[in-house]
Amino acid sequence: MVGIGEYHIGRSPMSSIGLGSCIGLVIHDPVKDIGGLAHIMLPDSQGRTDRPAKYADTAVEFLIRGICRQGSKSDGLVSKIVGGASMFQSFSGNLNIGDRNIEAVKLQLKKFNIRIVAEDTGGVQGRTIVYYPEEKGKISVRTADGNIRFI
Protein backbone atom coordinates (compact mmCIF):
# COMPACT_ATOMS: atom_id res chain seq x y z
CA MET A 1 0.00 0.00 0.00
CA VAL A 2 1.45 3.36 -1.10
CA GLY A 3 0.04 6.28 0.89
CA ILE A 4 0.09 10.00 0.19
CA GLY A 5 3.64 11.17 -0.38
CA GLU A 6 4.97 7.61 -0.29
CA TYR A 7 6.50 5.36 -2.93
CA HIS A 8 7.48 1.76 -3.50
CA ILE A 9 9.83 0.14 -6.01
CA GLY A 10 9.79 -3.55 -6.82
CA ARG A 11 8.12 -6.43 -8.65
CA SER A 12 5.21 -7.17 -6.32
CA PRO A 13 1.76 -5.56 -6.78
CA MET A 14 1.42 -2.04 -5.39
CA SER A 15 -1.73 -0.06 -4.61
CA SER A 16 -2.80 3.50 -3.89
CA ILE A 17 -6.23 4.27 -2.49
CA GLY A 18 -8.10 7.54 -2.80
CA LEU A 19 -6.39 9.30 -5.69
CA GLY A 20 -8.53 12.42 -5.91
CA SER A 21 -6.50 15.41 -7.06
CA CYS A 22 -3.37 13.35 -6.31
CA ILE A 23 -1.48 11.48 -9.03
CA GLY A 24 -0.52 7.84 -8.96
CA LEU A 25 2.65 7.82 -11.04
CA VAL A 26 3.98 4.50 -12.28
CA ILE A 27 7.37 4.27 -13.93
CA HIS A 28 7.92 0.81 -15.38
CA ASP A 29 10.77 -1.12 -16.98
CA PRO A 30 9.08 -3.38 -19.56
CA VAL A 31 12.26 -5.43 -20.03
CA LYS A 32 12.84 -6.34 -16.38
CA ASP A 33 9.16 -6.09 -15.28
CA ILE A 34 10.08 -3.91 -12.32
CA GLY A 35 8.86 -0.45 -11.49
CA GLY A 36 7.81 2.10 -8.97
CA LEU A 37 4.64 3.81 -7.80
CA ALA A 38 4.55 7.25 -6.19
CA HIS A 39 1.45 8.89 -4.68
CA ILE A 40 2.03 12.53 -5.60
CA MET A 41 0.04 15.12 -3.67
CA LEU A 42 1.29 18.51 -4.89
CA PRO A 43 2.90 19.92 -8.06
CA ASP A 44 5.82 21.80 -6.47
CA SER A 45 8.09 21.04 -3.52
CA GLN A 46 9.12 24.71 -3.22
CA GLY A 47 12.55 23.46 -2.16
CA ARG A 48 11.37 20.99 0.49
CA THR A 49 13.34 17.76 0.56
CA ASP A 50 11.58 15.84 3.34
CA ARG A 51 9.32 13.60 1.20
CA PRO A 52 10.36 13.65 -2.47
CA ALA A 53 7.54 11.31 -3.60
CA LYS A 54 4.97 13.85 -2.37
CA TYR A 55 5.77 16.43 -5.08
CA ALA A 56 5.67 16.19 -8.88
CA ASP A 57 8.86 18.20 -9.32
CA THR A 58 10.88 15.72 -7.22
CA ALA A 59 9.02 12.38 -7.49
CA VAL A 60 9.83 11.62 -11.14
CA GLU A 61 13.61 11.84 -10.78
CA PHE A 62 13.41 10.08 -7.41
CA LEU A 63 11.55 7.09 -8.94
CA ILE A 64 13.85 6.93 -11.97
CA ARG A 65 16.94 6.81 -9.75
CA GLY A 66 15.41 4.14 -7.52
CA ILE A 67 14.46 1.92 -10.44
CA CYS A 68 17.88 2.34 -12.05
CA ARG A 69 19.51 1.26 -8.75
CA GLN A 70 17.68 -2.04 -9.35
CA GLY A 71 19.52 -2.48 -12.67
CA SER A 72 17.14 -0.78 -15.11
CA LYS A 73 18.26 1.66 -17.78
CA SER A 74 16.50 5.03 -17.81
CA ASP A 75 16.20 5.12 -21.60
CA GLY A 76 13.93 2.05 -21.56
CA LEU A 77 11.48 3.23 -18.90
CA VAL A 78 7.84 4.10 -19.61
CA SER A 79 5.17 5.70 -17.45
CA LYS A 80 1.47 5.62 -16.66
CA ILE A 81 -0.37 8.31 -14.75
CA VAL A 82 -3.69 8.12 -12.93
CA GLY A 83 -5.63 10.72 -10.94
CA GLY A 84 -5.67 14.48 -11.01
CA ALA A 85 -9.42 14.77 -10.57
CA SER A 86 -11.12 18.08 -9.89
CA MET A 87 -12.62 17.15 -6.56
CA PHE A 88 -14.14 20.56 -5.87
CA GLN A 89 -15.90 21.74 -9.02
CA SER A 90 -16.66 25.17 -7.58
CA PHE A 91 -12.93 25.94 -7.63
CA SER A 92 -11.17 26.72 -10.86
CA GLY A 93 -7.94 28.09 -12.22
CA ASN A 94 -4.98 27.98 -9.85
CA LEU A 95 -7.01 26.25 -7.18
CA ASN A 96 -7.56 23.15 -9.32
CA ILE A 97 -4.77 21.07 -7.83
CA GLY A 98 -5.68 18.05 -10.01
CA ASP A 99 -4.96 19.90 -13.26
CA ARG A 100 -1.79 21.41 -11.83
CA ASN A 101 -0.58 17.98 -10.69
CA ILE A 102 -1.20 16.46 -14.14
CA GLU A 103 0.66 19.28 -15.85
CA ALA A 104 3.60 19.15 -13.43
CA VAL A 105 4.01 15.37 -13.73
CA LYS A 106 3.89 15.51 -17.53
CA LEU A 107 6.47 18.30 -17.56
CA GLN A 108 8.87 16.26 -15.42
CA LEU A 109 8.36 13.10 -17.49
CA LYS A 110 9.15 15.08 -20.63
CA LYS A 111 12.25 16.55 -18.97
CA PHE A 112 13.57 13.02 -18.32
CA ASN A 113 12.41 11.62 -21.70
CA ILE A 114 10.03 9.14 -20.10
CA ARG A 115 7.21 8.29 -22.49
CA ILE A 116 3.64 8.16 -21.18
CA VAL A 117 2.10 4.93 -22.50
CA ALA A 118 -1.25 5.22 -20.70
CA GLU A 119 -3.15 7.68 -18.58
CA ASP A 120 -6.46 7.97 -16.79
CA THR A 121 -6.58 11.53 -15.52
CA GLY A 122 -8.95 14.40 -14.83
CA GLY A 123 -12.67 14.14 -14.33
CA VAL A 124 -14.40 14.55 -11.02
CA GLN A 125 -14.15 11.09 -9.43
CA GLY A 126 -11.50 9.67 -7.17
CA ARG A 127 -9.67 6.49 -8.14
CA THR A 128 -7.95 3.52 -6.53
CA ILE A 129 -5.21 1.74 -8.45
CA VAL A 130 -3.30 -1.51 -8.31
CA TYR A 131 -0.07 -1.75 -10.31
CA TYR A 132 1.19 -5.18 -11.36
CA PRO A 133 4.86 -4.88 -12.45
CA GLU A 134 5.21 -8.57 -13.36
CA GLU A 135 2.12 -8.43 -15.58
CA LYS A 136 3.73 -6.09 -18.13
CA GLY A 137 2.99 -3.07 -15.93
CA LYS A 138 -0.79 -3.47 -16.00
CA ILE A 139 -2.79 -1.13 -13.76
CA SER A 140 -6.35 -1.67 -12.60
CA VAL A 141 -8.22 1.59 -12.06
CA ARG A 142 -11.37 1.56 -9.92
CA THR A 143 -13.36 4.78 -9.86
CA ALA A 144 -15.51 5.95 -6.96
CA ASP A 145 -18.64 4.77 -8.81
CA GLY A 146 -17.29 1.19 -8.77
CA ASN A 147 -16.26 0.89 -12.42
CA ILE A 148 -12.99 -0.95 -13.08
CA ARG A 149 -10.80 -0.67 -16.15
CA PHE A 150 -7.25 -1.65 -16.99
CA ILE A 151 -4.54 0.51 -18.52
CORRA-V782031 format. One record per pair of residues at least 12 apart in sequence whose ideal C-beta (glycine too) atoms are under 8 Angstrom apart, sorted by the first residue. I is the first residue (numbers start at 1). J is the second residue. Records with the same first field share a line. If there is no record, write none. Layout:
BEGIN
I=J, J
END
This chain:
BEGIN
1=14, 15, 16, 17
2=14, 15, 16, 24, 37, 38, 39
3=16, 39
4=22, 39, 41, 54
5=39, 40, 41, 51, 53, 54
6=38, 39, 51, 53
7=36, 37, 38, 39, 53, 59, 62, 63, 66
8=36, 37
9=34, 35, 36, 63, 66, 67, 70
10=34, 36, 133
11=33, 34, 133, 134
12=133, 134
13=130, 131, 132, 133
14=37, 130, 131, 133
15=128, 129, 130, 131
16=37, 39, 128, 129
17=128
18=126, 128
19=39, 82, 83, 85, 126, 127, 128, 129
20=83, 85, 87, 98, 126
21=83, 84, 85, 86, 87, 96, 97, 98, 101
22=39, 40, 41, 83, 84, 101
23=39, 40, 56, 81, 82, 83, 84, 101, 102, 105, 121
24=37, 38, 39, 40, 81, 82, 83, 127, 129, 131, 139
25=37, 38, 40, 59, 60, 63, 79, 80, 81, 105
26=79, 80, 81, 82, 131, 137, 139
27=60, 63, 64, 67, 77, 78, 79, 114
28=77, 78, 79, 80, 133, 137
29=67, 72, 73, 76, 77
30=76, 78, 136, 137
31=72, 76
32=70, 71, 72
33=133, 134, 135, 136, 137
34=67, 70, 71, 72, 133
35=67, 131, 133, 137
36=63, 66, 67
37=129, 131
38=53, 59, 62, 63
39=53
40=53, 54, 55, 56, 59, 101, 105
41=54, 55, 101
42=54, 55, 56, 97, 101
43=55, 56, 57, 97, 100, 101, 103, 104, 105
44=56, 57, 104
45=57, 58
56=101, 104, 105, 107, 108
57=104, 108
59=105, 108
60=105, 108, 109, 111, 112, 114
61=108, 112
64=77, 112, 114
74=112, 113, 114
75=113
77=114
78=114, 115, 116, 117, 137
79=109, 114, 115, 116, 117
80=116, 117, 118, 119, 131, 137, 139, 151
81=102, 105, 106, 109, 116, 119, 120, 121
82=119, 120, 121, 127, 129, 139, 141, 151
83=98, 101, 102, 120, 121, 127
84=98, 99, 101, 102, 105, 121, 122
85=98, 121, 122, 123, 124, 125, 126, 127
86=98, 99, 122, 123, 124
87=124, 126
89=124
98=121, 122
99=122
102=121, 122
118=139, 151
119=151
120=141, 149, 151
125=143, 144, 145
126=143, 144
127=141, 142, 143, 144
128=141, 142
129=141, 142
138=150, 151
139=151
END
